[in-house]
């Protein structure tokens, strides 16, 4: 029997807390795995002699595996339910971490990292699908923001704590430890997350304000999702601006601090710590203030328009400052870019609950295609400028100037491609 979470289910407060914590524990390690390459970049470069392009490919393999699964993941979430799907994917993540810990070549590391990306690719989409089914709209925004805050905790843990652990257990021991933690997270989800309820019978009627009907769920397609006006408005911004945030946070801030700003690996790790604490603070703030702002008439579009302008200004400042750009400038860029995360629950609310998994996964696909492209593309651009005779600082500044142009175009598209406002008033709170 096919199954999805019952959209009419209501959870007691204690059950909702345990549900959130079980999901958050898994997502913490997913984010740690995402960001750990920034801290380990000097180690990998020394041991394997990687170029900037190689380093970008190794880090980006995680996002390639992540993006590869998004469309089948969305269908699986809607058909089988988020709990069952997430447990299966986490088993793959455990295997990927074990393979990474044992890999002896760049090729083996890249394949294992892609497998890790596949395994953790449901760690945010499964919770968000559950939130869409079981929580009201305002509670969805708060839960989503705090899940992202948990991810920021994982990113924080990937900096100085990893740097401290390396002399003790080494990077291979680190990945064995993460494999064990993910196995424990899988057991917690199996124990604390309610079983997925049978799929409800829903008539094929369109949702008011959306171009997508429930009937799309029956055929399992994504065409109507990609054609939706709200989806199209947010997609380029998610691909390039939010994608740049993740690419910088999970890799390129580290090499910038070492190769452009001239810092040591230990100092760069402290800088990454600052960046990720800023992200943690930003997502905590969004979880606290967004429901209040929505109650006063704000919506995701208005918030993203304001925050996106600040993010673009911060990126201009970084490129202009060059060697004088510090972790604090990157923290400003990342924290201000974090507002684009509000697009995910906004996109989910633009579709019927029966399509929540597909809508979220389709948008996540756009984001992680962007992350992979930006992460690897920056490395290729830096190498190309270096081959053309540019010095290291100029090559980095040139590559990020190209990225700035792409982010600016996506922001202008977002402003021009207006659509219906998506706010927390679409449905009652839980």
C-alpha positions in Angstrom: 0.0 0.0 0.0 1.3 3.4 -0.9 1.5 5.9 2.0 2.0 9.5 2.8 1.7 11.3 6.1 -1.9 12.2 6.9 -2.3 15.9 6.3 -5.1 16.1 8.9 -3.0 14.5 11.7 -2.3 16.6 14.7 0.5 15.9 17.1 0.7 16.5 20.9 3.4 19.0 21.8 5.7 16.4 23.2 5.4 14.2 20.2 6.0 17.2 17.9 9.2 18.0 19.8 10.5 14.5 19.6 9.7 14.4 15.9 11.6 17.6 15.3 14.6 16.5 17.4 14.9 13.1 15.7 14.9 14.8 12.3 17.3 17.5 13.5 19.8 15.0 14.8 20.2 13.5 11.3 20.2 16.9 9.6 23.0 18.1 11.9 25.4 15.4 10.6 24.2 16.0 7.0 25.3 19.6 7.3 28.6 18.7 9.0 29.3 16.4 6.1 28.4 19.2 3.7 30.8 21.7 5.3 33.7 19.5 6.5 35.6 19.8 3.1 36.2 23.5 3.8 38.1 22.6 7.0 39.8 19.6 5.4 40.8 21.4 2.2 44.4 22.1 3.3 44.8 18.5 4.4 43.4 17.0 1.2 45.5 19.5 -1.0 48.7 18.5 0.8 48.0 14.7 0.9 46.6 14.4 -2.7 48.1 17.5 -4.4 44.7 18.7 -5.6 44.3 21.8 -7.8 41.5 24.3 -7.2 39.4 22.4 -9.8 40.0 19.1 -8.2 39.1 20.4 -4.8 35.9 21.9 -6.2 35.0 18.6 -7.8 35.6 16.7 -4.6 33.5 19.0 -2.6 30.9 19.3 -5.3 30.5 15.5 -5.6 28.4 15.6 -2.5 26.0 18.1 -4.2 26.0 16.1 -7.4 24.8 13.0 -5.6 22.4 15.2 -3.7 20.9 16.7 -6.8 20.8 13.4 -8.7 18.2 12.0 -6.3 15.9 15.0 -5.9 13.2 14.2 -8.5 12.8 10.4 -7.6 13.1 11.5 -3.9 10.1 13.8 -4.3 8.0 11.1 -5.8 9.0 8.6 -3.2 8.2 11.1 -0.3 4.7 11.6 -1.7 4.1 7.9 -2.4 5.8 6.0 0.5 6.0 8.7 3.2 8.9 10.7 4.6 9.7 8.4 7.5 10.2 5.2 5.5 12.1 7.1 2.7 14.5 8.8 5.1 15.4 5.6 6.9 16.4 4.0 3.6 18.4 6.9 2.5 20.3 7.2 5.8 21.5 3.6 5.5 23.1 4.7 2.2 24.7 7.6 3.9 26.3 5.3 6.6 27.7 3.2 3.8 29.1 6.3 2.0 30.9 7.5 5.1 32.4 4.1 5.6 33.6 4.1 2.0 35.1 7.6 2.3 37.0 6.5 5.4 38.5 3.6 3.5 39.2 5.3 0.1 42.8 5.5 -1.0 42.6 7.6 -4.2 41.0 10.9 -5.4 38.6 8.9 -7.5 37.6 6.7 -4.6 37.0 9.7 -2.4 35.0 11.5 -5.0 32.7 8.5 -5.6 32.3 8.0 -1.8 31.4 11.6 -1.3 28.8 11.4 -4.1 27.3 8.4 -2.3 27.2 10.4 0.9 25.4 13.1 -1.0 22.8 10.6 -2.2 22.4 9.2 1.3 21.8 12.5 3.1 19.7 14.0 0.3 16.4 13.3 2.2 17.6 14.8 5.5 15.8 18.1 5.0 13.2 17.2 2.4 11.7 14.4 4.5 11.2 16.7 7.6 9.9 19.6 5.5 7.4 17.2 3.8 6.3 16.0 7.3 6.0 19.6 8.5 3.8 20.5 5.4 1.5 17.6 6.3 1.3 17.9 10.1 1.9 21.5 10.9 0.1 24.8 10.1 1.8 27.3 7.8 3.3 29.5 10.6 4.6 26.4 12.4 6.1 25.2 9.1 8.1 28.4 8.8 9.3 28.2 12.4 10.2 24.5 12.1 12.0 25.0 8.8 14.0 27.9 10.1 15.0 25.9 13.2 15.9 22.9 11.0 18.2 25.2 9.1 19.6 26.5 12.4 20.4 22.9 13.3 22.2 22.6 10.0 24.2 25.7 10.9 25.1 24.0 14.1 26.5 21.1 12.0 28.4 23.6 9.9 29.8 25.1 13.1 30.9 21.7 14.2 32.7 21.2 10.9 35.1 24.0 11.6 37.1 24.3 14.9 35.8 21.1 16.5 36.9 19.1 13.4 40.2 21.0 13.5 40.7 19.9 17.1 39.8 16.3 16.4 42.1 15.8 13.4 45.3 15.3 15.5 43.5 12.8 17.7 41.5 10.6 15.3 42.5 11.8 11.8 40.1 12.5 9.0 39.4 8.8 8.4 38.5 8.3 12.0 36.2 11.3 11.8 34.2 9.7 9.0 34.0 6.4 10.9 32.5 8.4 13.8 30.0 10.2 11.6 28.9 6.8 10.1 28.2 5.7 13.7 26.3 8.8 14.5 24.1 8.5 11.4 23.3 4.9 12.3 22.1 6.2 15.7 20.1 8.9 14.0 18.4 6.2 11.8 17.4 4.3 14.9 16.0 7.5 16.6 13.8 8.2 13.5 12.5 4.7 13.4 11.7 5.0 17.1 10.3 8.5 17.5 8.8 9.6 14.1 5.2 8.4 13.7 4.5 5.9 10.9 3.3 7.3 7.6 -0.5 7.1 7.3 -2.3 5.7 4.3 -2.6 8.1 1.4 -5.9 10.0 1.5 -8.3 10.0 -1.4 -8.1 13.5 -2.9 -10.2 14.8 -5.8 -8.3 16.2 -8.8 -9.1 19.8 -8.1 -6.6 22.7 -8.5 -5.5 24.6 -5.4 -6.7 28.2 -5.5 -3.9 30.5 -6.3 -1.7 27.7 -7.8 -1.4 26.6 -11.4 -0.9 23.0 -10.3 -3.7 20.6 -9.7 -3.7 17.6 -7.4 -4.2 15.5 -10.5 -0.5 15.9 -11.1 0.2 13.7 -8.2 -1.6 10.8 -9.8 0.7 10.8 -12.8 3.8 11.4 -10.8 5.1 14.1 -13.1 6.9 17.4 -12.4 5.8 19.3 -15.5 3.2 21.4 -13.7 5.5 22.1 -10.8 8.2 23.5 -13.1 5.6 25.6 -14.9 4.2 27.1 -11.8 4.8 30.9 -11.6 5.9 30.9 -8.0 8.4 28.2 -8.7 9.8 29.9 -11.7 10.2 33.2 -9.8 12.2 31.7 -7.0 14.2 29.1 -9.0 17.1 31.2 -10.4 17.6 32.9 -7.1 17.7 29.6 -5.3 20.1 28.2 -7.9 22.6 31.1 -7.9 22.3 33.2 -4.7 21.3 30.4 -2.3 23.6 28.0 -4.2 26.5 30.5 -3.8 25.8 30.8 0.0 26.2 27.0 0.4 29.2 26.8 -2.0 31.0 29.5 0.0 30.0 28.2 3.4 30.9 24.6 2.6 34.1 25.2 0.7 35.3 28.4 -0.9 35.4 30.7 2.2 38.2 28.4 3.5 40.5 28.6 0.4 39.8 32.4 0.1 41.0 33.0 3.7 44.1 30.9 3.2 45.1 31.8 -0.4 43.8 35.4 -0.8 43.8 36.7 2.8 47.1 34.8 3.6 45.8 33.1 6.8 47.0 29.8 8.3 44.8 26.7 8.2 44.1 27.1 11.9 43.2 30.8 11.5 41.0 30.0 8.5 39.2 27.3 10.6 38.5 30.1 13.2 37.2 32.2 10.4 34.9 29.5 9.2 33.7 29.1 12.8 32.7 32.8 12.8 30.8 32.4 9.4 28.9 29.4 10.7 28.0 31.0 14.0 26.6 34.0 12.0 24.5 31.5 10.0 23.3 29.8 13.1 22.3 33.2 14.5 20.5 34.2 11.3 18.4 31.0 11.1 17.6 31.3 14.8 16.4 34.8 14.2 14.3 33.8 11.2 12.6 31.2 13.3 11.7 33.7 16.0 10.7 36.8 13.9 9.3 35.5 10.6 5.9 34.4 12.0 5.6 37.8 13.6 6.5 39.6 10.4 4.0 37.4 8.4 1.3 38.3 10.9 2.0 42.0 10.1 1.6 41.5 6.4 5.1 40.6 5.3 5.7 37.6 3.0 8.6 35.6 1.6 8.9 37.8 -1.5 9.3 41.0 0.4 11.8 39.6 2.9 13.9 38.1 0.1 13.9 41.3 -1.9 15.3 43.2 1.1 17.8 40.5 2.2 18.9 39.7 -1.4 20.0 43.3 -2.0 22.1 43.2 1.2 23.7 39.9 0.1 24.7 41.3 -3.3 26.2 44.4 -1.7 28.2 42.2 0.6 29.5 40.2 -2.3 30.5 43.4 -4.2 32.4 44.4 -1.0 34.3 41.1 -0.8 35.4 41.2 -4.5 36.4 44.9 -4.1 38.4 44.3 -0.9 40.2 41.2 -2.1 43.0 40.4 0.4 41.4 42.7 2.9 38.2 40.7 2.9 37.9 38.8 6.2 35.7 36.1 7.6 33.4 38.9 8.9 32.7 40.1 5.4 31.9 36.5 4.3 29.7 36.2 7.4 27.7 39.2 6.3 27.3 37.7 2.8 26.2 34.3 4.2 23.9 35.7 6.9 22.1 38.1 4.5 21.8 35.4 1.8 20.1 33.1 4.3 16.9 34.9 3.8 16.5 33.0 0.5 15.9 29.9 2.5 12.4 31.2 3.1 11.6 30.4 -0.5 11.5 26.7 0.3 8.4 26.7 2.6 6.9 29.4 0.3 7.2 27.1 -2.7 5.7 24.2 -0.7 2.7 26.3 0.3 2.0 27.2 -3.3 1.1 23.5 -4.0 -1.4 21.0 -2.5 -0.1 19.0 0.4 -0.3 15.9 -1.7 2.5 17.4 -3.9 4.6 18.7 -1.1 7.4 16.2 -1.5 7.7 16.8 -5.2 7.5 20.6 -4.9 10.2 20.7 -2.2 12.4 18.2 -4.0 12.1 20.0 -7.3 13.2 23.2 -5.7 15.9 21.5 -3.8 17.2 20.1 -7.1 17.5 23.6 -8.5 19.4 24.7 -5.4 21.9 21.8 -5.4 22.5 21.9 -9.2 23.4 25.5 -8.5 25.7 24.5 -5.6 27.5 21.9 -7.7 27.9 24.3 -10.6 29.1 27.2 -8.5 31.4 25.0 -6.4 33.1 23.3 -9.3 32.8 26.3 -11.6 34.6 28.6 -9.3 37.5 26.2 -9.1 37.6 25.8 -12.9 37.5 29.6 -13.3 40.3 30.1 -10.8 42.5 27.6 -12.6 41.7 29.1 -16.0 42.7 32.6 -14.8 45.9 31.2 -13.3 46.8 29.6 -16.6 46.2 32.9 -18.3 48.9 34.4 -16.1 46.8 36.0 -13.3 48.1 35.9 -9.8 46.2 34.0 -7.1 44.4 37.0 -5.7 43.3 38.3 -9.1 42.2 34.8 -10.2 40.0 34.5 -7.1 38.6 38.0 -7.5 37.9 37.4 -11.2 36.1 34.1 -10.5 33.9 35.7 -7.8 33.1 38.7 -10.0 31.7 36.3 -12.5 29.6 34.7 -9.7 28.4 38.2 -8.7 27.1 38.8 -12.2 25.1 35.6 -12.2 23.7 36.4 -8.7 22.7 39.9 -9.8 20.8 38.5 -12.9 18.9 36.0 -10.8 17.9 38.8 -8.4 16.7 41.0 -11.2 14.7 38.1 -12.6 13.1 37.6 -9.1 12.1 41.3 -9.0 10.8 41.3 -12.5 8.9 37.9 -12.4 6.3 39.0 -10.0 3.7 36.5 -8.8 1.0 35.8 -6.1 2.2 36.5 -2.6 2.8 33.4 -0.5 2.4 33.9 3.2 1.7 32.1 6.4 -2.0 33.0 6.0 -2.6 30.3 3.4 -3.8 27.9 6.1 -4.5 27.9 9.8 -1.7 27.2 12.3 -1.5 23.9 14.0 
